[in-house]
Amino acid sequence: EQDILLSNKEGIFRIHVSNILYIEKDRDYLCFHTNQECSRTRGSMKDIKEKMDILPFSECTSGCLINLNYVK
């Protein structure tokens, strides 16, 4: 299972990619939504799309990547 490292003002943390429901852009931040929480970190949609390009994520609208494993 693949993880992604993120950082915010509290420090560096790890999220399992398979737990991410979707990622949305909020000004200068990216919000990583899981069933448990929403984690915010500074970043650009362009950079995260490049990191996630081999994973089952798709841009459903500008500023939002969804995990296709959760689409029914």
Rosetta blueprint (number, residue, H / E / L):
1 E L
2 Q L
3 D E
4 I E
5 L E
6 L E
7 S E
8 N E
9 K L
10 E L
11 G E
12 I E
13 F E
14 R E
15 I E
16 H E
17 V H
18 S H
19 N H
20 I L
21 L L
22 Y E
23 I E
24 E E
25 K E
26 D E
27 R L
28 D L
29 Y E
30 L E
31 C E
32 F E
33 H E
34 T L
35 N L
36 Q L
37 E L
38 C E
39 S E
40 R E
41 T E
42 R E
43 G L
44 S L
45 M H
46 K H
47 D H
48 I H
49 K H
50 E H
51 K H
52 M L
53 D L
54 I L
55 L L
56 P L
57 F E
58 S E
59 E E
60 C E
61 T E
62 S L
63 G L
64 C E
65 L E
66 I E
67 N E
68 L H
69 N H
70 Y H
71 V L
72 K L
